[in-house]
Amino acid sequence: MPKTVPAAAARAARPRPAPAPSNVERALAPVPSPPEVSVVARASERSEVGEARPPVAISGLGAFAELAYRHLRSGDHGQARRIFESLTVLNAGETYYWLGLGVAAERSGDLATSERALRRAGQLDPRHPVPYVGLAEVALARGRPRDAHIYLTRALQRAQGSGHTELSQEVQARLRLLTKFERSVS
């Protein structure tokens, strides 16, 4: 006679859903590269003498960025950081790679690298609000609430100017909490 598992034990054994991604993680969500430049397609092409051609298209780096993002989401922050560091060397003008490096470095505890990477992302795309949200998180982690307030204000201005309604609301909520904190310690 087979044993039955009580319903409560069965519910407890079910895998729990992953926590909702933050706005920085949503901004890092992979964007599939066009099929004509995919790394797999390039690597499978053959030259006239039968040698495999190396994947040289810069946009083919998107597959590696997606891999780094998956490592970031799975909690392997060190591996995500190493991949994003390599991507920033290969294409130093890509904001997404700098954002990824900033998040991965912050999660692995390297706040200095995180801050440098997020600043670079903000320089590359000054209208993008997400680097400033990340910089605010780093500033708070470093004990600089006034800097965090400045970064959140910049993020809010950029989010409102670009129509990011959900991000605007989240940044406004963070600013309110930070303002309450600043008043409580003043």
N, CA and C of each residue as an Amber inpcrd file, in Angstrom:
protein
   558
   0.8480000  -1.1750000   0.0000000   0.0000000   0.0000000   0.0000000
   0.8980000   1.2440000   0.0000000   0.7280000   2.1520000  -0.9960000
   1.5800000   3.3340000  -1.0570000   1.2490000   4.3190000   0.0490000
   2.2810000   4.9740000   0.5300000   2.1050000   5.9820000   1.5650000
   1.6860000   7.2900000   0.9180000   0.8280000   8.0330000   1.5880000
   0.4010000   9.3410000   1.0840000   1.1420000  10.4290000   1.8430000
   1.4370000  11.4910000   1.1540000   2.1230000  12.6280000   1.7520000
   1.0660000  13.6340000   2.1760000   1.1030000  14.0870000   3.4240000
   0.1220000  15.0900000   3.8430000   0.2020000  16.3250000   2.9430000
  -0.9410000  16.9750000   2.7690000  -1.0310000  18.1400000   1.8730000
  -0.0760000  19.2510000   2.2990000   0.0630000  19.5020000   3.5930000
   0.9560000  20.5740000   4.0630000   2.3990000  20.2760000   3.7010000
   2.8110000  19.0170000   3.8320000   4.1810000  18.6440000   3.4820000
   4.4020000  18.7700000   1.9800000   3.3910000  18.4240000   1.1970000
   3.5120000  18.5440000  -0.2560000   3.6470000  20.0090000  -0.6630000
   2.8630000  20.8920000  -0.0210000   2.9630000  22.3240000  -0.3300000
   4.3400000  22.8640000   0.0520000   4.8630000  22.4120000   1.1920000
   6.1650000  22.8900000   1.6550000   7.2850000  22.4220000   0.7320000
   7.0980000  21.2670000   0.0880000   8.1300000  20.7260000  -0.7870000
   8.1490000  21.3820000  -2.1630000   7.0830000  22.1000000  -2.5130000
   7.0400000  22.7670000  -3.8260000   8.1110000  23.8390000  -3.9110000
   8.7040000  23.9780000  -5.0840000   9.6930000  25.0620000  -5.2300000
   9.0190000  26.4190000  -5.1180000   9.6910000  27.3250000  -4.4600000
   9.1520000  28.6710000  -4.2850000   9.5670000  29.5300000  -5.4710000
   8.6910000  30.4480000  -5.8630000   9.0500000  31.3090000  -6.9960000
  10.1940000  32.2430000  -6.6160000  10.9870000  32.5830000  -7.6160000
  12.0990000  33.5140000  -7.4010000  11.5390000  34.8870000  -7.0580000
  12.2710000  35.6720000  -6.2530000  11.7860000  37.0170000  -5.9340000
  11.6650000  37.8630000  -7.2000000  10.7530000  38.8110000  -7.1590000
  10.5570000  39.7010000  -8.3090000  11.8330000  40.4800000  -8.5780000
  12.1900000  40.6420000  -9.8420000  13.4170000  41.3810000 -10.1570000
  13.2620000  42.8660000  -9.8500000  14.3740000  43.4890000  -9.4760000
  14.3740000  44.9250000  -9.2320000  14.3500000  45.6570000 -10.5610000
  14.1820000  46.9720000 -10.5240000  14.1810000  47.7510000 -11.7630000
  15.5190000  47.6660000 -12.4790000  16.5930000  47.5860000 -11.7100000
  17.9040000  47.4650000 -12.3410000  17.9840000  46.1240000 -13.0670000
  17.4930000  45.0550000 -12.4250000  17.5100000  43.7480000 -13.0810000
  16.5900000  43.7260000 -14.2990000  15.4270000  44.3900000 -14.2010000
  14.5380000  44.4420000 -15.3680000  15.2140000  45.1640000 -16.5210000
  15.9780000  46.1930000 -16.2090000  16.6810000  46.9100000 -17.2710000
  17.7600000  46.0430000 -17.8950000  18.2580000  45.0870000 -17.1280000
  19.2930000  44.1940000 -17.6350000  18.7370000  42.9560000 -18.3220000
  17.4150000  42.8100000 -18.3280000  16.8180000  41.6370000 -18.9620000
  17.3510000  41.5110000 -20.3790000  17.7140000  40.2970000 -20.7600000
  18.3580000  40.1310000 -22.0630000  17.4570000  40.5220000 -23.2220000
  18.0760000  41.1550000 -24.1680000  17.4120000  41.4910000 -25.4110000
  18.0020000  40.5720000 -26.4690000  17.1820000  39.7210000 -27.0880000
  17.7540000  38.7830000 -28.0410000  18.3980000  39.5070000 -29.2060000
  19.5480000  38.9900000 -29.6060000  20.2160000  39.5890000 -30.7510000
  19.5540000  39.0930000 -32.0320000  19.6530000  39.8680000 -33.1030000
  19.0510000  39.4490000 -34.3580000  19.6470000  38.1260000 -34.8220000
  18.8360000  37.2570000 -35.4270000  19.3350000  35.9400000 -35.7990000
  20.5080000  35.9900000 -36.7740000  20.5680000  37.0190000 -37.6110000
  21.6470000  37.0460000 -38.5970000  23.0150000  37.3010000 -37.9890000
  23.0790000  37.7080000 -36.7320000  24.3780000  37.9410000 -36.1080000
  24.5760000  37.0860000 -34.8670000  23.7790000  36.0410000 -34.6940000
  23.9320000  35.2300000 -33.4970000  25.2890000  34.5310000 -33.5050000
  25.8120000  34.3130000 -32.3240000  27.1230000  33.6950000 -32.1860000
  27.1060000  32.2900000 -32.7650000  26.0430000  31.5460000 -32.4920000
  25.9600000  30.1770000 -32.9920000  25.9540000  30.1650000 -34.5130000
  25.1800000  31.0640000 -35.1250000  25.1200000  31.1170000 -36.5850000
  26.4740000  31.4860000 -37.1660000  27.1480000  32.4490000 -36.5710000
  28.4570000  32.8610000 -37.0780000  29.4730000  31.7300000 -36.9340000
  29.4450000  31.0500000 -35.8030000  30.4290000  29.9960000 -35.5670000
  30.2110000  28.8170000 -36.5010000  28.9800000  28.5940000 -36.9340000
  28.7100000  27.4480000 -37.7880000  28.9730000  27.7450000 -39.2630000
  29.1740000  29.0110000 -39.6120000  29.4990000  29.3460000 -40.9960000
  30.8760000  28.7950000 -41.3430000  31.0600000  28.4280000 -42.5740000
  32.3460000  27.8910000 -43.0260000  32.9290000  28.8030000 -44.0890000
  34.2280000  28.9490000 -44.0400000  34.8950000  29.7160000 -45.0800000
  35.0540000  28.8200000 -46.3090000  35.6200000  29.3630000 -47.3440000
  35.7670000  28.6080000 -48.5930000  36.7180000  27.4240000 -48.4440000
  37.6290000  27.4820000 -47.4830000  38.5530000  26.3690000 -47.2960000
  38.1120000  25.4290000 -46.1810000  36.9010000  25.5880000 -45.6970000
  36.3550000  24.6670000 -44.7130000  36.6830000  24.9880000 -43.2740000
  37.3150000  26.1200000 -43.0040000  37.6260000  26.4830000 -41.6250000
  36.4400000  27.2290000 -41.0160000  36.2220000  27.0050000 -39.7410000
  35.1530000  27.7250000 -39.0540000  35.5470000  29.1850000 -38.9330000
  34.6210000  30.0730000 -39.2110000  34.8650000  31.5100000 -39.0550000
  34.5970000  31.9090000 -37.6110000  35.4400000  32.7420000 -37.0440000
  35.1850000  33.1860000 -35.6670000  34.0020000  34.1430000 -35.6320000
  33.2450000  34.1390000 -34.5400000  32.1350000  35.0900000 -34.4050000
  32.6890000  36.4780000 -34.1210000  32.7240000  37.3320000 -35.1220000
  33.3610000  38.6310000 -34.9700000  32.3840000  39.7730000 -34.8240000
  31.0990000  39.5450000 -35.0570000  30.1330000  40.6400000 -34.9860000
  29.9850000  41.1010000 -33.5480000  30.1460000  42.4060000 -33.3250000
  30.0170000  42.9630000 -31.9780000  28.6400000  42.6640000 -31.4150000
  27.5980000  42.7510000 -32.2470000  26.2580000  42.5030000 -31.7340000
  26.0800000  41.0480000 -31.3170000  26.9660000  40.1600000 -31.7550000
  26.9350000  38.7750000 -31.3190000  27.2850000  38.6110000 -29.8490000
  27.8010000  39.6640000 -29.2280000  28.1230000  39.6220000 -27.8000000
  26.8670000  39.5130000 -26.9450000  25.7170000  39.7620000 -27.5480000
  24.4630000  39.6780000 -26.8070000  24.2380000  38.3220000 -26.1680000
  24.7040000  37.2540000 -26.8140000  24.5570000  35.9200000 -26.2320000
  25.3510000  35.8080000 -24.9320000  26.5270000  36.4200000 -24.8990000
  27.3290000  36.4050000 -23.6730000  26.6970000  37.2810000 -22.5980000
  26.1020000  38.3850000 -23.0160000  25.4060000  39.2480000 -22.0610000
  24.2250000  38.5040000 -21.4530000  23.5240000  37.7320000 -22.2720000
  22.4040000  36.9460000 -21.7480000  22.9000000  35.9020000 -20.7570000
  24.0300000  35.2760000 -21.0640000  24.6230000  34.3030000 -20.1470000
  24.9990000  34.9730000 -18.8200000  25.6060000  36.1450000 -18.9030000
  25.9730000  36.8830000 -17.6870000  24.7360000  37.2210000 -16.8700000
  23.6800000  37.6410000 -17.5650000  22.4280000  37.9740000 -16.8790000
  21.8570000  36.7450000 -16.1720000  21.9270000  35.5970000 -16.8120000
  21.4240000  34.3670000 -16.1740000  22.2330000  34.0380000 -14.9270000
  23.5420000  34.2240000 -14.9900000  24.3690000  34.0040000 -13.7970000
  23.9740000  34.9890000 -12.6890000  23.7210000  36.2150000 -13.0680000
  23.3170000  37.2300000 -12.0940000  22.0090000  36.8240000 -11.4130000
  21.0250000  36.3980000 -12.2090000  19.7210000  36.0070000 -11.6570000
  19.8090000  34.7420000 -10.8010000  20.7530000  33.8550000 -11.1370000
  20.8580000  32.6050000 -10.3790000  21.6810000  32.7740000  -9.0960000
  22.2830000  33.9520000  -8.9180000  23.0480000  34.2010000  -7.7030000
  24.5460000  34.0080000  -7.8640000  24.9960000  33.6340000  -9.0500000
  26.4300000  33.4640000  -9.2900000  27.0050000  34.8170000  -9.7130000
  27.0970000  35.7270000  -8.7510000  27.4880000  37.1060000  -9.0310000
  28.9330000  37.2290000  -9.5060000  29.8080000  36.3690000  -9.0000000
  31.1990000  36.4090000  -9.4190000  31.3560000  36.0860000 -10.9010000
  30.6690000  35.0370000 -11.3580000  30.7510000  34.6710000 -12.7730000
  30.1000000  35.7440000 -13.6400000  28.9700000  36.2750000 -13.2020000
  28.3160000  37.3510000 -13.9530000  29.2560000  38.5420000 -14.0670000
  29.9250000  38.8480000 -12.9890000  30.8520000  39.9850000 -12.9990000
  31.9860000  39.7620000 -13.9920000  32.5710000  38.5600000 -13.9790000
  33.6720000  38.2810000 -14.9020000  33.2320000  38.4140000 -16.3580000
  32.0420000  37.9310000 -16.6680000  31.5600000  38.0240000 -18.0510000
  31.2960000  39.4820000 -18.4120000  30.6160000  40.2220000 -17.5310000
  30.3490000  41.6300000 -17.8260000  31.6480000  42.4350000 -17.9330000
  32.6500000  42.1210000 -17.1140000  33.9430000  42.8090000 -17.2370000
  34.5360000  42.5840000 -18.6250000  34.4850000  41.3450000 -19.0900000
  35.0010000  41.0350000 -20.4300000  34.2170000  41.7670000 -21.5010000
  32.9100000  41.8230000 -21.3380000  32.0790000  42.5100000 -22.3300000
  32.3890000  44.0040000 -22.3850000  32.6750000  44.6140000 -21.2270000
  33.0040000  46.0490000 -21.2390000  34.3440000  46.2990000 -21.9200000
  35.2340000  45.3250000 -21.8900000  36.5060000  45.4610000 -22.5990000
  36.2720000  45.3340000 -24.1050000  35.4350000  44.3730000 -24.4930000
  35.1780000  44.1350000 -25.9120000  34.3380000  45.2330000 -26.5610000
  33.4290000  45.8300000 -25.7870000  32.5780000  46.8980000 -26.3220000
  32.3260000  47.9050000 -25.2020000  33.2790000  48.7970000 -25.0270000
  33.2370000  49.7580000 -23.9160000  32.1450000  50.8040000 -24.0740000
  31.4910000  50.8610000 -25.2100000  30.4560000  51.8560000 -25.4300000
  29.0420000  51.3490000 -25.1990000  28.8910000  50.1550000 -24.6520000
  27.5650000  49.5630000 -24.4550000  27.1100000  49.7640000 -23.0080000
  26.0870000  50.5890000 -22.8310000  25.5580000  50.9020000 -21.5030000
  25.1360000  49.6520000 -20.7390000  24.4590000  48.7420000 -21.4190000
  23.9430000  47.5260000 -20.7930000  25.0470000  46.7370000 -20.0830000
  26.2250000  46.6360000 -20.7170000  27.3180000  45.8770000 -20.1230000
  27.8130000  46.5490000 -18.8400000  27.8810000  47.8740000 -18.8460000
  28.3160000  48.6060000 -17.6580000  27.2800000  48.4970000 -16.5420000
  26.0010000  48.5240000 -16.9000000  24.9560000  48.3260000 -15.8820000
  25.0980000  46.9430000 -15.2470000  25.2820000  45.9370000 -16.0980000
  25.4400000  44.5770000 -15.5890000  26.6430000  44.4410000 -14.6800000
  27.7600000  45.0410000 -15.0750000  28.9500000  45.0000000 -14.2370000
  28.6900000  45.7020000 -12.9100000  27.9930000  46.8290000 -12.9580000
  27.6870000  47.5580000 -11.7310000  26.8550000  46.7420000 -10.7530000
  25.8360000  46.0780000 -11.2730000  24.9650000  45.2630000 -10.4200000
  25.7240000  44.0460000  -9.8870000  26.4490000  43.3630000 -10.7620000
  27.1800000  42.1670000 -10.3420000  28.2520000  42.5090000  -9.3020000
  28.9600000  43.6200000  -9.5170000  29.9870000  44.0280000  -8.5530000
  29.3660000  44.4000000  -7.2140000  28.2420000  45.0930000  -7.2540000
  27.5530000  45.4770000  -6.0110000  27.1160000  44.2280000  -5.2520000
  26.5700000  43.2630000  -5.9580000  26.0960000  42.0400000  -5.3120000
  27.2370000  41.1830000  -4.7850000  28.4130000  41.3050000  -5.3920000
  29.5490000  40.5290000  -4.8950000  30.3590000  41.3110000  -3.8610000
  29.8650000  42.5110000  -3.4910000  30.4730000  43.2610000  -2.4050000
  31.5180000  44.2830000  -2.8030000  31.7840000  44.4440000  -4.0830000
  32.7860000  45.4150000  -4.5360000  32.0830000  46.7130000  -4.9160000
  31.8580000  47.5550000  -3.9090000  31.1000000  48.7870000  -4.1180000
  31.8570000  49.8080000  -4.9590000  33.1880000  49.8160000  -4.8660000
  33.9710000  50.7730000  -5.6620000  33.8320000  50.4730000  -7.1540000
  33.9700000  49.2110000  -7.5310000  33.8070000  48.8300000  -8.9420000
  32.3810000  49.0690000  -9.3920000  31.4370000  48.7560000  -8.5270000
  30.0320000  48.9770000  -8.8650000  29.7750000  50.4530000  -9.1650000
  30.2770000  51.3110000  -8.3090000  30.0640000  52.7430000  -8.4990000
  30.7160000  53.2330000  -9.7950000  31.9430000  52.7820000 -10.0510000
  32.6240000  53.1850000 -11.3010000  31.8450000  52.7230000 -12.5270000
  31.3690000  51.4850000 -12.5070000  30.6400000  50.9370000 -13.6590000
  29.3090000  51.6670000 -13.8690000  28.6060000  51.9420000 -12.7860000
  27.3190000  52.6340000 -12.9120000  27.5100000  54.0820000 -13.3630000
  28.5730000  54.7170000 -12.8940000  28.8820000  56.0740000 -13.3820000
  29.1550000  56.0530000 -14.8800000  29.8980000  55.0540000 -15.3320000
  30.1970000  54.9350000 -16.7650000  28.9090000  54.7130000 -17.5630000
  28.0180000  53.8910000 -17.0470000  26.7330000  53.6720000 -17.7250000
  25.9590000  54.9810000 -17.8310000  25.9880000  55.7730000 -16.7610000
  25.3150000  57.0710000 -16.7760000  25.9500000  58.0430000 -17.7500000
  27.2580000  57.9600000 -17.9220000  27.9420000  58.8210000 -18.8950000
  27.5910000  58.4140000 -20.3220000  27.4960000  57.1110000 -20.5520000
  27.2010000  56.6310000 -21.8990000  25.7730000  56.9560000 -22.3300000
  24.8430000  56.9140000 -21.3850000  23.4460000  57.2180000 -21.7000000
  22.8890000  58.1080000 -20.5910000  23.1630000  59.4110000 -20.6650000
  22.7800000  60.3250000 -19.5890000  21.2720000  60.4070000 -19.3340000
  20.4600000  60.0050000 -20.2950000  18.9980000  60.0640000 -20.1020000
  18.4330000  58.8120000 -19.4510000  19.2340000  57.7910000 -19.3000000
  18.7830000  56.5040000 -18.7490000  18.6810000  56.6230000 -17.2290000
  17.5190000  56.3240000 -16.6320000  17.3610000  56.4870000 -15.1840000
  18.0050000  55.3850000 -14.3460000  18.1520000  54.1970000 -14.8870000
  18.5610000  53.0460000 -14.0850000  19.9560000  53.1810000 -13.4760000
  20.9660000  53.7300000 -14.1750000  22.2680000  53.8660000 -13.5020000
  22.1880000  54.6820000 -12.2100000  21.3090000  55.6610000 -12.1850000
  21.2010000  56.5120000 -11.0080000  20.4980000  55.8000000  -9.8530000
  19.5790000  54.8870000 -10.1720000  18.9740000  54.0670000  -9.1230000
  20.0550000  53.1790000  -8.5090000  20.8780000  52.5730000  -9.3600000
  21.9750000  51.7450000  -8.8700000  22.9790000  52.5380000  -8.0570000
  23.3060000  53.7470000  -8.5210000  24.2390000  54.5960000  -7.7680000
  23.6620000  54.9700000  -6.4030000  22.3550000  55.1640000  -6.3340000
  21.7170000  55.4610000  -5.0460000  21.8590000  54.2710000  -4.1020000
  21.6690000  53.0520000  -4.6240000  21.8160000  51.8580000  -3.7950000
  23.2430000  51.7310000  -3.2690000  24.2190000  52.0070000  -4.1270000
  25.6260000  51.9370000  -3.7060000  25.9170000  53.0200000  -2.6640000
  25.4060000  54.2190000  -2.9000000  25.6280000  55.3130000  -1.9450000
  25.0610000  54.9570000  -0.5680000  23.8780000  54.3660000  -0.5440000
  23.2970000  53.9490000   0.7400000  24.1460000  52.8660000   1.3940000
  24.6080000  51.9200000   0.6070000  25.4520000  50.8480000   1.1490000
  26.7610000  51.3970000   1.7000000  27.2230000  52.5080000   1.1620000
  28.4590000  53.1370000   1.6310000  28.2000000  54.1660000   2.7290000
  26.9500000  54.2910000   3.1600000  26.6280000  55.2090000   4.2410000
  26.5470000  56.6590000   3.8190000  26.1560000  56.9160000   2.5720000
  26.0630000  58.2810000   2.0530000  24.6300000  58.5880000   1.6170000
  23.7280000  58.7910000   2.5830000  22.3280000  59.0160000   2.2220000
  22.1010000  60.3000000   1.4190000  22.8840000  61.3250000   1.6410000
  22.7100000  62.5690000   0.8660000  23.0180000  62.3350000  -0.6180000
  24.0840000  61.5880000  -0.8990000  24.3910000  61.2390000  -2.2890000
  23.2730000  60.3840000  -2.8840000  22.7500000  59.4560000  -2.0840000
  21.6490000  58.6110000  -2.5530000  20.4450000  59.4680000  -2.9310000
  20.1720000  60.4900000  -2.1370000  19.0530000  61.3950000  -2.4260000
  19.2710000  62.1070000  -3.7560000  20.4870000  62.5670000  -3.9900000
  20.8130000  63.2480000  -5.2540000  20.6250000  62.2900000  -6.4330000
  21.1230000  61.0610000  -6.3040000  21.0040000  60.0890000  -7.3890000
  19.5460000  59.7120000  -7.6550000  18.7700000  59.5480000  -6.5780000
  17.3570000  59.2150000  -6.7740000  16.6050000  60.3710000  -7.4350000
  16.9640000  61.5870000  -7.0910000  16.3360000  62.7500000  -7.7350000
  16.6570000  62.7610000  -9.2280000  17.9020000  62.4700000  -9.5690000
  18.2860000  62.3940000 -10.9880000  17.5440000  61.2650000 -11.6950000
  17.4440000  60.1220000 -11.0260000  16.7330000  58.9830000 -11.6160000
  15.2680000  59.3390000 -11.8580000  14.6600000  60.0200000 -10.9020000
  13.2560000  60.4070000 -11.0490000  13.0770000  61.3600000 -12.2280000
  13.9490000  62.3440000 -12.3500000  13.8550000  63.2820000 -13.4750000
  13.9560000  62.5520000 -14.8060000  14.8740000  61.6210000 -14.8980000
  15.0600000  60.8880000 -16.1460000  13.9090000  59.9240000 -16.4060000
  13.4130000  59.2800000 -15.3620000  12.3000000  58.3380000 -15.5270000
  11.0400000  59.0730000 -15.9690000  10.7710000  60.2190000 -15.3610000
   9.5850000  60.9830000 -15.7520000   9.7350000  61.5350000 -17.1600000
  10.9520000  61.9410000 -17.5310000  11.1950000  62.4960000 -18.8540000
  11.1300000  61.4710000 -19.9660000  11.2640000  60.1960000 -19.6100000
  11.2530000  59.1610000 -20.6460000  10.0340000  58.2540000 -20.5860000
   9.0900000  58.5850000 -19.7230000   7.8440000  57.8320000 -19.6670000
   7.9020000  56.5160000 -18.9020000   8.8870000  56.3180000 -18.0650000
   8.9860000  55.1010000 -17.2430000   8.0970000  55.2690000 -16.0110000
   6.8150000  55.0650000 -16.1620000   5.8530000  55.3240000 -15.0870000
   6.1160000  54.4600000 -13.8610000   6.2960000  53.1730000 -14.0600000
   6.5010000  52.2670000 -12.9250000   7.7840000  52.6110000 -12.1750000
   8.8410000  52.8720000 -12.9230000  10.1040000  53.2440000 -12.2940000
   9.9670000  54.5790000 -11.5690000   9.2460000  55.5290000 -12.1570000
   9.0230000  56.8280000 -11.4990000   8.3460000  56.6330000 -10.1500000
   7.3390000  55.7810000 -10.1150000   6.6170000  55.5390000  -8.8670000
   7.5160000  54.8870000  -7.8210000   8.3290000  53.9390000  -8.2610000
   9.2250000  53.2700000  -7.3130000  10.2730000  54.2410000  -6.7700000
  10.8180000  55.0790000  -7.6460000  11.8260000  56.0490000  -7.2110000
  11.2010000  57.0770000  -6.2680000   9.9830000  57.5030000  -6.5620000
   9.2970000  58.4380000  -5.6590000   9.1180000  57.8180000  -4.2790000
   8.7470000  56.5460000  -4.2350000   8.5830000  55.8670000  -2.9450000
   9.9120000  55.7910000  -2.2000000  10.9900000  55.5010000  -2.9120000
  12.3120000  55.4470000  -2.2760000  12.7370000  56.8230000  -1.7680000
  12.4390000  57.8480000  -2.5570000  12.7750000  59.2110000  -2.1150000
  12.0140000  59.5800000  -0.8430000  10.7420000  59.2070000  -0.7670000
   9.9560000  59.4910000   0.4440000  10.5690000  58.7940000   1.6580000
  10.9250000  57.5220000   1.4940000  11.5420000  56.7870000   2.6060000
  12.8800000  57.3920000   3.0040000  13.6580000  57.7620000   2.0190000
  14.9610000  58.3430000   2.2990000  14.8180000  59.6960000   2.9860000
  13.8340000  60.4900000   2.5740000  13.5840000  61.7890000   3.1940000
  13.1830000  61.6020000   4.6580000  12.3240000  60.6090000   4.9170000
  11.9410000  60.3120000   6.3080000  13.1600000  59.9160000   7.1280000
  14.0210000  59.1120000   6.5400000  15.2350000  58.6820000   7.2420000
  16.1280000  59.8750000   7.5350000  16.3420000  60.7140000   6.5400000
  17.1960000  61.8860000   6.7230000  16.6590000  62.8010000   7.8120000
  15.3510000  62.9560000   7.8660000  14.7480000  63.7970000   8.9260000
  14.8940000  63.1620000  10.2910000  14.8360000  61.8550000  10.3440000
  14.9380000  61.1870000  11.6450000  16.3420000  61.2340000  12.2310000
  17.3480000  61.3500000  11.3920000  18.7130000  61.4150000  11.9030000
  19.2310000  62.8320000  12.0260000  18.4700000  63.8030000  11.5400000
  18.8980000  65.2120000  11.6190000  18.6220000  65.7960000  12.9700000
